[in-house]
Amino acid sequence: MEGTPTAPAVARRAEPRKVSLALQGGGTHGAFTWGVLLRLLEEESLEVAAISGTSAGAINGAAFAQGIAAGGRDGARAALDRLWGEIGARAAFSPLRNSPLERLLWGPDLSNGFAWQAFDALTRAFSPYQLDPFSLTMNPLRKVLEAVLDLSVLCTHPEAPRLFVTATNVRSGKPRVFARHEVTLDALLASACLPALFRAVEIDGEAYWDGGFLGNPALWPLYDSGGPPDLVLVGINPLSRPEIPQTVQEINTRVNEIGFNASLMYEMRAIEFVQRLVDQGVLKPPRYQRLFIHLIEDEARMRELGLSSKYNGDWNFLTTLRENGRAAADAWLAEHRDDLGVRDSVDLRARFL
């Protein structure tokens, strides 16, 4: 009707862009991922739809997903802080920790300490089955998980991100991916089970070791299940090192990095090949989906850390890694936020081929 005032236009809030997260394992270096996740939680424009994680990545992912289900973004922040606070509190009594003088001399590196060298020699000479034939010793990580996680909410809450946890089947040599409704404390312990330290974790009659041997992390569940096209990998194991390792510690560190990055390299190569065919029109939607791959990392800082520091739970070390992760995520967002849904923000051929 003429003369009737027009209602003012109300800006509609843009829907957050959904992403999938792929979280690497790497012992207490997973505190770097803690910082990344805290920074991503501050981005209201992003929503995590699915997480695939291995070892520390799986544990971070479980805490994140449980927290989202129980209390949204604030719940996820609280769950992650509680997880790492518990790890730090228990690590304060670890026999492997450096003394104040050793921390001054060697920083987070444990490899020069007497306790680490004795531990290393013992685990090279005897298996967990020989050291504990009657299985009397509880995996200390179980106590941490029991104290901070209630995974039942993942199966009942519709807001929880989908969660995938990878472990290695000892007998078949194949990866086992536990989907959200299958994720238990045992599945998380299996994903983080280093065979030189712990007895294999038995689940439904099968024995499992660390998932990093065959998927660190497994990427295919994120796109095979129809997830969002943006896949954000949080890397904590350096892919490259410019110098040739020469000491025993340096060689062991590099062997560990190459071994636990191998499956990721293979998957990324396969993804790059398929994406190239999609871009060329050889493979077509909807059978083949165009993925956009992103990588949050800080290789320069992580290269400074040796293998033994993956066992270091010193609170100052953990919080330093957390802040490094937060800074890396902040830098990635500043540079690549607009790449989401548009293009890869990492050169797959340069990094993985």
N, C-alpha and C positions, 0 to 999 in steps of 0.2 A: 504494500500500500504506500502511496506517495506520502512523503513526510515522515514515514516510520524510520527511526534511526537504525542503522546497520550495526549489528553486534560486532564488537572488535574481534579481529582475528587473533586466535590464540595459537602460539607456536607449539607444535607438538614435539615432544621430546623424542629425539632419534633413538631407535632401538639399538642397544649395544651390539657390536659386532662379535659374533661367536668365533672362538678359536679353540684349537686343540693344543694341548701341551704334551711334549715328549721330554721326560725328565731322566737324565743319566744318573747312574750310580757311581759312587766313588768314596765310600766311607764317610768320614766327618767332613770331607770337602762338600758334601751335600748341604752344608750350612750356606754355601754360596747360593744354592737354589732357594733356600729359605728367604734370603734377601730379595731374590728375583720375584718370588711369589708375593712377598709383602708389597713390593712396588707395583706389580700388576693389579693387585687388589685395590689400589688407589685409583685406578683408571675406570671410571664409571662407564666409559665408552666401550669397554671390553667385557666379555663374559666367557668364562671357561666352560666349554660344553663337554669336554672329554679329556682324560689324562691317561697317558701310558707311561709307566715308570718301572724302573728296575732298581733293586737294592735300596740305597738311600733315596733314589728318585721315587720308588714305590711308596716308601714310608712318608716322604713329603707329600706325595699325591693323596695318600689315604687320609692324612691329617687335614689337608686342604679340603678334600671332598666331604669328610665328616663335618668339618667346621661350617662349610657352606650350608649343608643340610640342617645343621642344628641352629645356626644363628647368622646366616648370610655372610657378608664380607667381614663383619666384625667377628663372627664366630670362627671364620677361617684364620684370621690373624691370631686370635686367642689360641686356637688349636696348634698352630705352628710354633708360636712362642712357648707354649706349654711343652711341646715335644722336645724342642731344642734345650729348653731349660732343664728338663729331666735328663737329657743326654749329658749336658754339662755338669749337672749335680752328681751324677753317678761316676762320670769320668774323673772327677776330683779325687776319687779314691783308687784310680787305676794304677796298678803296679808299673805300667809302662810310661807314666808321665815323667817329664823332665823335672829335675830339681831346679830351684831358682837359678843356680849358677849355670846349669846346662841350658836353660832357656836364654840366659844372657849370652852364652857362647854360640848357640846353634839355632836359636829361634824356635820355630815349630817343628824342626827336623828332629826326630827321635833316634835316628839310626846310629848316632855316635854314643848314645847312652849305654851304660852297662846293662840295664834292665832290658832294653830292646835287643841288644846283641845276644843275651842269654835266651830271650824269648824266640828270636829268629833261629838260633841253633837248635833249640828244643823242638820247634815245629818242623824243622827240616829233617830231624832224626826220627821223630815219632809222630804217628797220626793221631787224630782225636780219639780213635777207637782204642789205641794202645795206651794213651794217657788217661783215658777215662773208660775202662772196659765195661763198667756197669752203668754207665750213663747217669752218674750221680750229680754231675755239674750242670746247672741250668745255664743256657745261653743268656748272658746278661742283657741282651737286647730284648728278650721276652719280657723282662721286668719293666723295661722302659715302655714297651707297647701296651702292656697290661695297665700301666698307670695312666696312660694318656688317651687311649683309643677305645671307642665303642662303635665297632663297625656295623652294628645292626641297623643304624640309621641310614646306611647307604642303600639298603634294600627296600626301605619303606618310604623314603622321602623323595618326592618327584623333583625337587630342586637340586639334588646332589648330582654333580657331574658324573658321567660314565667313567669308570675306572678300570684300567687294565694293568695287571701285574705279571711280569715275566719271570719264570724260573726255568732251570735246565733239568730235564729228566735224566737222571744218572744212567739208567739202563739203556734207554733208547737213543740218548744223545740228541733228542729233539727239544725245541722250546715248548713250554707249556704256558699259555696265557690264561690267567685267571680273570674272568670278567667280574663286574661289580658284585653280583650276587654270590660269587664264589670266593671273594676275598675275605680271608680270615687272618688271624694272627699267624697261624702256621704258614699260610701262603706268603705273607710278608717276610717271615723268617726264612722261608725257602728261597725267596728272591735275593736275600742278603747272606746266604749261607756259603762262606768261603770254605772249601773242602780241607784246607790245611789247618783250619781253626775249629771247625764245628762238624759234628756228625751230620750226615745227610738228614734232611727233614722229611719224615714219612707222612704222606697225605693219600688216603684211600689206597694204601698198599704200594704206592710208588715213592721212590726216593728222589729228592730234588736238591740241587746245588744252586749257587748264585746264577741269576738270570743273565748276568753280563757276558757270559760265554757265548750266548746265542742271540741276545737282543738287548742292547744297552743304549736306549730302550728299543723295544719292538715298535716299529712305526705302522706296520700294516693294519693293526686293529683300528687305528684312528681314521683311516680312509676306507678300509674295507667295510666298515659298519655304517657308512653313509654320513660321516661326520662333516663338519664345516670344512671349506677348502683351505683355510689358513692353518698351517701346522707350525707351531713354534717350538723349536728344540732348545733346551737349556743345556749347554755343554759344560762339563766340568773336567773332562779328560782332554788335555791338549792333543790336537790332531797332528801338529808338526812341531819340530824343534830344530833350530838352525845348526846347533852344534852336535858333534858326535859324542855320545856318552863314553866316558873312559873309566871312571871308578866303578866298583861293584854296585854301589848305591845308585849311581846314575844309570847303569845298564838295567838294573832291576826295575827302576822307575819307568824307563822307556819301554821295556818289554811289557810291563803291566799296561801302559797306555795303549800300545799297539794292539795287544790282545783284547782289551776291553773296548776298543773302538772298531774292531774288525767287522763285526756284524752290522754296525751302523754304516760303515763305508760301503758294504755290499748293498744294503737297502737303499742308500742314497744314490748309488750308481744306477740301480734298477729304476728308481723314481725318475731320475734325470732322463733316462732313455725313453720311458713311457711318456713323460711330459713333452719331450721333443717331438715324438710322433703325434701327440695331441695337437701341438702347435702347428705342425705341418699338415694337419687334416687327415693323416693316415688312420688314426684312431679317433672315433667320434663319440660325443656324449649321446645318450646318458650312460652308456656302458663304461666309458672312461671319463673320469672327472679331472678337470684341471686343478692341480694343487698349487698353493703358494707356500713356499718353504722359507722359514725365517730362523735365525740363529742368534741366541743371546749367549754371549761368552765373554771371557776376559783372558785370552790365552797368555798374554804377557805376564799377568800376575800368577796364573796357575802353573806356568812353567817354572816359577821360582820354588815350587813345593815338590818335595820328594815323596816317594811311595810311603815312607814311614809316617808322614804327617797325616795320612788318611786314617790313622789310628789315634790321632791327637785330639782329645776332647777338652783341652784347656779352654775355659770360658772366654778369655781374651782372644784366643785364636778363632773360636767359633764366631764371635761377634765381629771380628775383623772380616772374616769371610762373608758374613751376612751383609755388612756394609759394602763390600766389594760387589756382591751380587745385586744389591739395590742400585748402586751406581751404574753397573753394566746395563741393567734393565732401563734405567732412566735415560742413558745415552742412546740405547736402541729405540726407545719410544720417540725421543726427540728427532732422530734421523729417519725412522722408518714407519712411524705411525700411519702415514698416508699410503704406504705400500700394501697395507692389509686389504685383501680382496681384489688387488690390482696386479701385483707382480711379486716375484720372489725378492726377498731382501738380502739374499746370500747367493753368490755365484757358485752353483753346485759343481760345475765343471772344474773351477779353480780350486775348490776346497776338498772335493771328494773323488775326483777322477784322476 
